Amino acid sequence: MPKNYEAEKNNPCLKEQELSYKCLSKNNFDHGKCELYYANYNNCKEFWNKVRADRRANGIFPYLPDVADRESIKAEYMKTKPT
C-alpha cells in the first residue's frame, strides 16, 4: 500500500493538490505562475465529483471508487468523453 493510501482514498486529486502546493512554495507563493497546476487540480476535482454524483445517483457504493480502480475509470472516460 502506498504511504498516502488513506489520504488518496478520500482525495482522488491528492497528487494534483500536492503539485500545486509545491509550485506555490517554489515560486514564492506567486499564484500567477501556478495557474496550470490550479487548472489541472480543478479539472481533477470536477471529474471525480461527477463520478461520485453519478455513482450515488445509481446506488453504487462506495461513491468514490477504490484507488486501484480509478485509473481504469479515468481511461474509460477518456475514450468516451465528448470532444
Backbone bond lengths (Angstrom), bond angles and torsions (degrees), N, CA, C in turn:
res aa  C-N    CA-C-N  psi(-1)  N-CA   C-N-CA  omega(-1)  CA-C   N-CA-C  phi
1 M - - - 1.450 - - 1.536 109.30 -
2 P 1.342 117.70 131.81 1.471 120.24 178.42 1.526 110.92 -62.07
3 K 1.321 116.37 155.37 1.474 119.90 -176.50 1.524 112.34 -62.66
4 N 1.324 118.01 -29.73 1.464 121.19 -178.90 1.521 112.13 -97.64
5 Y 1.333 117.68 19.70 1.465 120.42 -173.48 1.527 112.04 -55.03
6 E 1.331 117.47 -48.83 1.473 120.19 -178.31 1.524 111.10 -62.14
7 A 1.325 117.09 -43.47 1.469 120.27 179.12 1.520 110.21 -65.86
8 E 1.335 116.82 -42.18 1.466 121.08 -179.35 1.520 111.55 -69.09
9 K 1.317 117.02 -30.41 1.464 121.75 178.84 1.525 110.51 -58.70
10 N 1.337 115.90 -38.93 1.462 121.04 -178.62 1.524 113.35 -94.53
11 N 1.325 117.10 -13.58 1.461 121.40 -178.38 1.532 109.23 -136.08
12 P 1.334 117.08 93.64 1.461 119.78 -178.19 1.527 112.83 -66.31
13 C 1.315 117.68 -10.12 1.467 122.02 -178.56 1.524 111.24 -109.22
14 L 1.313 116.15 24.61 1.460 120.71 -178.11 1.526 111.44 -58.12
15 K 1.324 117.19 -44.39 1.469 120.72 -179.05 1.528 110.73 -61.00
16 E 1.334 116.78 -46.29 1.466 121.40 179.64 1.530 111.14 -64.06
17 Q 1.321 115.86 -39.04 1.460 120.48 178.24 1.527 110.50 -63.73
18 E 1.315 116.58 -46.17 1.468 120.25 -179.74 1.526 111.65 -64.22
19 L 1.342 116.61 -37.47 1.467 119.54 178.15 1.530 111.26 -64.92
20 S 1.327 117.05 -38.45 1.464 119.29 179.08 1.533 110.50 -67.85
21 Y 1.345 117.18 -39.13 1.461 120.33 176.65 1.522 111.10 -63.70
22 K 1.325 115.47 -41.94 1.464 120.32 -179.53 1.523 110.62 -63.56
23 C 1.334 116.41 -39.80 1.461 121.37 177.98 1.529 110.27 -61.68
24 L 1.324 115.73 -46.70 1.466 119.84 179.27 1.521 110.84 -58.63
25 S 1.290 115.77 -47.10 1.456 120.55 -178.84 1.531 111.16 -61.77
26 K 1.322 115.67 -42.74 1.467 121.27 -178.65 1.532 112.22 -67.87
27 N 1.329 116.39 -30.68 1.461 121.60 -175.42 1.529 113.06 -105.93
28 N 1.320 116.34 28.23 1.462 121.67 175.80 1.536 112.14 54.76
29 F 1.329 115.54 38.73 1.463 124.22 177.33 1.527 113.83 58.99
30 D 1.339 115.62 32.52 1.463 122.01 173.84 1.529 107.69 -86.08
31 H 1.323 115.63 99.78 1.470 120.96 -175.34 1.522 112.66 -59.84
32 G 1.301 117.28 -31.64 1.465 120.89 -179.28 1.515 113.37 -61.36
33 K 1.320 116.85 -30.37 1.458 120.69 -179.12 1.524 112.48 -80.37
34 C 1.312 117.04 -6.34 1.468 120.58 -175.19 1.532 112.60 -119.11
35 E 1.316 116.76 17.13 1.468 120.10 -176.02 1.525 112.92 -57.80
36 L 1.324 117.26 -38.22 1.462 121.30 179.27 1.529 110.74 -61.95
37 Y 1.312 115.93 -40.81 1.466 120.55 179.20 1.527 110.63 -65.77
38 Y 1.336 116.69 -40.66 1.464 120.51 177.12 1.524 111.19 -63.71
39 A 1.326 116.39 -43.90 1.459 120.51 179.88 1.526 110.41 -60.90
40 N 1.318 116.44 -43.55 1.453 120.95 179.36 1.532 110.98 -63.59
41 Y 1.319 116.75 -43.65 1.462 121.46 178.97 1.530 110.70 -64.15
42 N 1.321 117.28 -44.00 1.466 120.52 179.18 1.523 111.82 -65.40
43 N 1.332 117.80 -38.99 1.464 120.59 176.25 1.520 110.69 -62.92
44 C 1.303 115.97 -40.96 1.461 121.04 178.27 1.529 110.38 -61.46
45 K 1.331 116.86 -49.67 1.465 120.44 -179.97 1.525 111.23 -60.21
46 E 1.317 116.27 -42.42 1.468 120.81 180.00 1.533 110.50 -61.02
47 F 1.330 116.47 -45.46 1.465 121.08 -179.86 1.526 111.21 -60.55
48 W 1.337 116.64 -52.19 1.464 119.30 -175.34 1.524 112.03 -71.48
49 N 1.318 118.99 -28.30 1.467 120.29 173.93 1.517 110.60 -66.47
50 K 1.335 116.81 -36.60 1.465 120.52 176.70 1.526 110.49 -67.49
51 V 1.327 116.61 -43.64 1.469 120.44 177.09 1.527 109.64 -58.54
52 R 1.327 116.14 -46.52 1.471 121.13 -179.66 1.527 110.81 -60.03
53 A 1.321 117.09 -45.33 1.471 121.07 -179.43 1.531 111.11 -65.49
54 D 1.335 116.65 -41.89 1.470 120.10 179.08 1.528 111.30 -63.39
55 R 1.324 116.45 -43.25 1.468 120.14 179.61 1.524 110.66 -65.17
56 R 1.326 116.40 -40.43 1.466 120.07 178.65 1.529 109.70 -63.19
57 A 1.331 116.58 -45.50 1.469 121.38 -179.04 1.527 111.65 -62.57
58 N 1.332 116.43 -30.13 1.463 120.84 -179.06 1.523 113.10 -96.55
59 G 1.323 116.75 8.32 1.457 121.20 177.13 1.522 114.06 69.69
60 I 1.329 117.48 24.21 1.465 121.24 179.33 1.523 108.49 -91.67
61 F 1.331 115.09 125.15 1.458 120.22 -179.76 1.510 108.63 -122.31
62 P 1.296 120.89 140.33 1.457 126.08 0.55 1.520 111.15 -72.43
63 Y 1.303 115.56 156.17 1.466 120.48 -177.18 1.519 111.79 -64.82
64 L 1.305 116.44 -33.09 1.458 121.17 177.05 1.526 106.35 -104.21
65 P 1.338 117.92 122.69 1.463 119.66 -177.18 1.529 111.97 -60.90
66 D 1.325 114.83 156.87 1.453 120.81 177.50 1.530 109.71 -59.97
67 V 1.319 115.84 150.24 1.468 121.94 -177.96 1.527 110.96 -52.68
68 A 1.327 117.29 -41.03 1.468 121.87 -177.41 1.529 112.68 -65.39
69 D 1.324 118.09 -25.03 1.469 121.82 -177.05 1.525 113.59 -92.94
70 R 1.298 117.82 -11.25 1.474 120.74 -171.19 1.521 113.78 -65.67
71 E 1.324 117.00 -39.83 1.465 119.68 -178.29 1.525 110.76 -62.21
72 S 1.336 117.97 -42.08 1.464 120.59 179.83 1.530 111.25 -69.12
73 I 1.321 117.62 -34.99 1.470 121.24 177.45 1.527 109.73 -65.03
74 K 1.327 115.86 -43.91 1.464 120.60 179.06 1.530 110.40 -64.45
75 A 1.331 117.53 -42.33 1.468 121.63 179.86 1.527 110.82 -63.37
76 E 1.310 116.98 -40.54 1.467 121.17 178.88 1.527 110.40 -64.14
77 Y 1.314 116.73 -42.25 1.456 120.90 177.82 1.530 110.81 -61.28
78 M 1.312 117.04 -42.82 1.461 121.20 -178.08 1.527 111.29 -62.11
79 K 1.328 117.01 -30.69 1.472 120.97 178.92 1.524 111.48 -74.16
80 T 1.335 116.64 -28.93 1.459 119.77 -172.46 1.515 114.60 -110.74
81 K 1.335 117.20 -5.15 1.471 119.15 -174.60 1.528 111.14 -65.10
82 P 1.325 115.76 143.40 1.470 119.38 176.58 1.522 110.28 -69.01
83 T 1.304 116.81 145.34 1.467 120.61 -178.84 1.500 112.05 -98.57
